[in-house]
Amino acid sequence: MNSLYELADVVRSKNAGPLLITIDLLFDKPEIFDRVMASEIITPDLIEEIYGIPQNEVRVVPFAAALAIKITFPRVGPLSGSPGDRDVYGAQQHTPIAEVKIP
């Protein structure tokens, strides 16, 4: 088993506006993308488990032509740039998912 961090060429997060976070998983080989997709691990259920976001508020969109998976969900905590926001750009939100193991 390997972590997504080991398998993906890029694992990143960023704001998708002031209310949403998006995580991009980009792969450099079709067989790795196919392996991750076949595992059926990257689901709204997983995001709920990791981030505490209700499944119905999570979108997981695979894009095979780009060997990519985009995950979008509401920000947890204050809005981007609000007092108390510790990650204005949303660039630190990918770490928990990067550790997910893929068989």
Secondary structure, DSSP 8 states (H G I E B T S, - for coil): -EEHHHH-SEEEEEESSSSEEEEEEE-SSHHHHHHHHHHT--SHHHHHHHH---GGG-EEEEEGGGTEEEEEEE-SSS-TTSTT-S-TT-TTSSHHHHT-EE-
